[in-house]
Amino acid sequence: LLGREVDVVTEKGLRKRIHDRVLKEAVAI
């Protein structure tokens, strides 16, 4: 159960990081 929660949190973190990176690249263009 704990492992699954960590996976979900990590997935959200990665998704947010990718989203922020995409926004920065879009602004750069």
Protein Blocks (a to p, Z undefined) as FASTA:
>chain_A
ZZmmmmmmmmmmmmmmmmmmmmmmmmmZZ
